[in-house]
């Protein structure tokens, strides 16, 4: 079994008789290949399975809703089970689910300020003024 980590928004939560299915949409940004070919952005949809005992049902029902950004760590298997039969697909069994935080809105400004302060630095400390008495 392989581990997987998913960061995405909850699109649906289904409470089944013996399990909970959390459907998560993960955005994959597009990019440009070295040969100039453009790869478009896409959305991956993951169906993640969590055991359905009463405490887990209460936890999911209380703390998670549609649209929330979540981070899921789990085990992934290279097959899916539908109506008791193995079919092509995957199965993700949730080991941990946490709410994720959005990045701050000022992160670009912080990066720019750090870059400007590094450019203005001449890398030579002023030891004479540092060693002067304070008063």
Secondary structure as the mmCIF struct_conf table of DSSP 4:
data_model
#
loop_
_struct_conf.conf_type_id
_struct_conf.id
_struct_conf.beg_label_comp_id
_struct_conf.beg_label_asym_id
_struct_conf.beg_label_seq_id
_struct_conf.end_label_comp_id
_struct_conf.end_label_asym_id
_struct_conf.end_label_seq_id
STRN STRN1 UNK A 2 UNK A 15
BEND BEND1 UNK A 17 UNK A 18
STRN STRN2 UNK A 19 UNK A 28
STRN STRN3 UNK A 31 UNK A 32
TURN_TY1_P TURN_TY1_P1 UNK A 34 UNK A 35
BEND BEND2 UNK A 36 UNK A 36
STRN STRN4 UNK A 38 UNK A 39
STRN STRN5 UNK A 42 UNK A 51
HELX_RH_AL_P HELX_RH_AL_P1 UNK A 54 UNK A 63
TURN_TY1_P TURN_TY1_P2 UNK A 66 UNK A 67
STRN STRN6 UNK A 69 UNK A 77
BEND BEND3 UNK A 78 UNK A 78
STRN STRN7 UNK A 80 UNK A 82
TURN_TY1_P TURN_TY1_P3 UNK A 83 UNK A 84
STRN STRN8 UNK A 85 UNK A 87
BEND BEND4 UNK A 88 UNK A 89
STRN STRN9 UNK A 91 UNK A 99
HELX_LH_PP_P HELX_LH_PP_P1 UNK A 102 UNK A 104
TURN_TY1_P TURN_TY1_P4 UNK A 105 UNK A 106
HELX_RH_AL_P HELX_RH_AL_P2 UNK A 107 UNK A 120
BEND BEND5 UNK A 123 UNK A 123
HELX_RH_AL_P HELX_RH_AL_P3 UNK A 127 UNK A 131
BEND BEND6 UNK A 132 UNK A 132
#
